[in-house]
Amino acid sequence: MENKLSKILKIILIVASILALVLQVIIENIDYGIQAEALLLLVPAAALMIAACCVNKRLVSFILSIVCLALALVGLVLSLFGLFYVPCFVSALLLMACGIVCLIINRPEGSKEPVQKTKLAAVALNCAFGFAGAHRYYLGHKKIAIIQTCCLIIPLLIPISMIWALVDFFLILADKLLPADGSGYKPIPVSVDNLASVKVLEKLAALHQQGVLTDEEFQQKKIELLSRI
């Protein structure tokens, strides 16, 4: 099932990369003026992505997708500054999404033991590449993530993908969007010393309310304990 899903994803990535080239070369009718500079970035990026999907070695595909993502990111930044036209921006966005997905499906294999996901990582991926469904891939919701990525293939659906990512952001914060394996998010570690300091502070507060400790004594002790946490 995993291999079949990877093959489907690679086919989608190849189609998206070809579409990025079509947007550049055919729709805009490039006059080889300023947009020729965009071709120097986006055409190699698309070629690298297609190569990454055709190569059977995970490490090679992983490296090729990193280079593709870097070139597409530069193209996206230049498009935002108005150096390239709209088709360049859409092409760069498509290739960035392809690079992210290719990185995820070709990431080096680690330990076989399941690793609990963290909310911080999910939020970070959502903020950076939520429009491509990166946080969904991370949490294990691969089918929905594929749908989010496919939205980028059709320019008219890109706003929907952006809104979808924003909704997911609040769902993650509210613990409504959890890892697919049902393990929940990894809790933030709290040291034993911190817990002990908190318990002592609670006891001191009770003594202060009973009048055993003066205001000055309580404030001094509180400052000392808070400095250890």
C-alpha positions as CSV (number, residue, x, y, z in Angstrom):
1,M,0.0,0.0,0.0
2,E,2.8,2.4,0.9
3,N,4.7,1.7,-2.4
4,K,1.5,2.2,-4.4
5,L,0.8,5.5,-2.7
6,S,4.4,6.6,-3.4
7,K,4.0,5.8,-7.1
8,I,0.7,7.8,-7.3
9,L,2.4,10.7,-5.6
10,K,5.4,10.6,-8.0
11,I,3.0,10.6,-11.0
12,I,1.2,13.7,-9.5
13,L,4.6,15.4,-8.9
14,I,5.7,14.8,-12.5
15,V,2.4,16.1,-13.9
16,A,2.7,19.2,-11.6
17,S,6.3,19.8,-12.8
18,I,5.3,19.6,-16.4
19,L,2.4,22.0,-15.7
20,A,4.9,24.4,-14.2
21,L,6.9,24.4,-17.4
22,V,3.7,24.8,-19.5
23,L,2.8,27.9,-17.5
24,Q,6.2,29.3,-18.2
25,V,6.8,28.5,-21.8
26,I,3.4,28.3,-23.5
27,I,0.9,30.5,-21.6
28,E,3.2,33.6,-21.2
29,N,4.9,33.4,-24.6
30,I,8.3,34.4,-23.2
31,D,10.2,36.9,-25.1
32,Y,13.5,35.9,-23.5
33,G,13.8,39.2,-21.9
34,I,13.6,39.4,-18.1
35,Q,11.7,36.1,-17.9
36,A,14.7,34.3,-19.4
37,E,16.2,34.6,-15.9
38,A,13.2,32.8,-14.5
39,L,13.8,30.0,-16.9
40,L,17.3,29.6,-15.6
41,L,15.8,28.8,-12.2
42,L,12.4,27.1,-12.8
43,V,13.3,24.9,-15.8
44,P,16.2,23.2,-14.0
45,A,14.0,22.9,-10.9
46,A,11.3,21.1,-12.9
47,A,13.9,18.9,-14.5
48,L,15.3,18.0,-11.1
49,M,11.9,17.2,-9.7
50,I,11.1,14.9,-12.6
51,A,14.5,13.2,-12.2
52,A,13.9,12.8,-8.4
53,C,10.6,11.0,-9.2
54,C,12.2,8.7,-11.7
55,V,15.2,7.7,-9.7
56,N,14.7,4.6,-7.5
57,K,17.3,5.5,-4.8
58,R,15.7,7.4,-1.9
59,L,18.9,9.3,-1.0
60,V,19.4,10.6,-4.5
61,S,15.8,11.6,-4.8
62,F,16.0,13.3,-1.4
63,I,19.0,15.4,-2.5
64,L,17.5,16.3,-5.9
65,S,14.3,17.4,-4.2
66,I,16.3,19.7,-1.9
67,V,18.0,21.4,-4.9
68,C,14.6,21.7,-6.6
69,L,13.1,23.3,-3.5
70,A,16.0,25.7,-3.2
71,L,15.7,26.9,-6.9
72,A,11.9,27.2,-6.6
73,L,12.2,29.2,-3.4
74,V,14.6,31.6,-5.1
75,G,12.1,32.0,-8.0
76,L,9.2,32.5,-5.6
77,V,11.1,35.3,-3.7
78,L,12.1,37.0,-7.0
79,S,8.5,36.8,-8.2
80,L,7.2,38.4,-4.9
81,F,9.6,41.3,-5.6
82,G,8.1,41.8,-9.0
83,L,11.1,40.7,-11.1
84,F,9.1,37.9,-12.7
85,Y,5.5,37.7,-13.9
86,V,2.5,35.9,-12.4
87,P,3.1,32.6,-14.3
88,C,6.6,32.5,-12.7
89,F,5.1,32.9,-9.2
90,V,2.6,30.1,-9.8
91,S,5.3,27.8,-11.3
92,A,7.6,28.4,-8.4
93,L,4.8,27.7,-6.0
94,L,4.0,24.4,-7.7
95,L,7.6,23.3,-7.7
96,M,8.0,24.2,-4.1
97,A,5.0,22.1,-3.2
98,C,6.5,19.3,-5.3
99,G,9.8,19.6,-3.6
100,I,8.2,19.4,-0.1
101,V,6.2,16.3,-0.9
102,C,9.2,14.6,-2.6
103,L,11.3,15.4,0.5
104,I,8.7,13.8,2.8
105,I,8.2,10.6,0.7
106,N,12.0,10.1,0.2
107,R,13.2,11.1,3.7
108,P,15.9,8.8,5.0
109,E,14.5,5.8,6.9
110,G,15.2,6.0,10.6
111,S,14.3,3.8,13.5
112,K,11.4,1.3,13.0
113,E,10.0,2.3,16.4
114,P,7.2,4.9,16.1
115,V,8.2,8.4,17.0
116,Q,5.6,10.5,18.7
117,K,4.8,13.8,16.9
118,T,5.1,17.2,18.5
119,K,2.6,20.0,18.2
120,L,5.4,22.5,17.7
121,A,6.6,20.7,14.6
122,A,3.1,20.4,13.2
123,V,2.4,24.1,13.8
124,A,5.8,25.1,12.2
125,L,5.1,23.0,9.1
126,N,1.6,24.4,8.8
127,C,2.9,28.0,9.0
128,A,5.7,27.4,6.5
129,F,4.2,25.0,4.0
130,G,0.6,24.4,5.1
131,F,-0.7,25.3,1.6
132,A,1.0,22.1,0.4
133,G,-0.3,19.9,3.2
134,A,3.1,19.4,4.8
135,H,1.6,19.3,8.3
136,R,-0.9,16.6,7.2
137,Y,2.0,14.5,5.8
138,Y,3.8,14.9,9.1
139,L,0.8,13.8,11.1
140,G,0.1,10.8,8.9
141,H,-3.0,12.0,7.2
142,K,-1.6,11.2,3.8
143,K,-4.8,10.9,1.7
144,I,-6.0,14.4,2.8
145,A,-2.5,15.8,2.3
146,I,-2.5,14.5,-1.3
147,I,-5.8,16.4,-1.9
148,Q,-4.3,19.6,-0.4
149,T,-1.2,19.2,-2.7
150,C,-3.4,18.6,-5.7
151,C,-5.2,21.9,-5.1
152,L,-2.0,23.6,-6.0
153,I,-2.1,22.1,-9.5
154,I,-5.1,24.2,-10.3
155,P,-4.4,27.9,-9.8
156,L,-8.0,28.7,-9.0
157,L,-7.9,26.3,-6.0
158,I,-4.8,27.9,-4.5
159,P,-6.9,30.3,-2.3
160,I,-8.9,27.4,-1.0
161,S,-5.6,25.6,-0.1
162,M,-4.5,28.7,1.8
163,I,-7.8,28.9,3.8
164,W,-7.6,25.2,4.4
165,A,-4.2,25.5,5.9
166,L,-5.4,28.4,8.2
167,V,-8.3,26.2,9.4
168,D,-5.8,23.4,10.1
169,F,-3.6,25.8,12.1
170,F,-6.4,26.5,14.6
171,L,-7.4,22.8,14.7
172,I,-3.8,21.9,15.7
173,L,-3.8,24.5,18.4
174,A,-7.1,23.2,19.7
175,D,-5.9,19.6,19.7
176,K,-8.7,18.7,17.1
177,L,-6.1,17.7,14.5
178,L,-4.0,14.9,16.0
179,P,-1.6,12.4,14.6
180,A,-3.3,9.7,12.5
181,D,-1.9,6.8,14.7
182,G,-4.0,8.1,17.7
183,S,-0.9,8.5,19.9
184,G,-1.5,12.2,20.5
185,Y,1.2,14.9,20.7
186,K,4.4,14.4,22.7
187,P,4.0,16.2,26.0
188,I,6.5,19.0,26.9
189,P,9.0,17.5,29.4
190,V,8.9,18.9,32.9
191,S,11.9,18.3,35.1
192,V,11.5,16.9,38.6
193,D,13.2,20.0,40.1
194,N,10.6,22.2,38.5
195,L,7.7,20.2,39.9
196,A,9.3,20.2,43.3
197,S,9.7,24.0,43.2
198,V,6.1,24.4,42.2
199,K,4.9,22.3,45.1
200,V,7.1,24.2,47.6
201,L,5.7,27.5,46.2
202,E,2.2,26.2,46.8
203,K,3.0,25.4,50.4
204,L,4.6,28.8,50.9
205,A,1.5,30.5,49.5
206,A,-0.6,28.5,52.0
207,L,1.6,29.6,54.9
208,H,1.4,33.2,53.7
209,Q,-2.4,33.1,53.6
210,Q,-2.3,31.7,57.2
211,G,-0.1,34.6,58.4
212,V,2.9,32.4,59.2
213,L,5.0,34.2,56.6
214,T,5.1,37.9,56.1
215,D,4.7,39.6,52.7
216,E,8.5,40.3,52.5
217,E,9.4,36.7,53.5
218,F,6.9,35.2,51.0
219,Q,8.1,37.5,48.1
220,Q,11.8,36.7,48.8
221,K,11.1,32.9,48.8
222,K,9.0,33.1,45.7
223,I,11.7,35.0,43.8
224,E,14.3,32.3,44.8
225,L,12.1,29.4,43.7
226,L,11.0,31.1,40.4
227,S,14.7,31.7,39.5
228,R,15.2,27.9,39.6
229,I,12.4,27.0,37.2
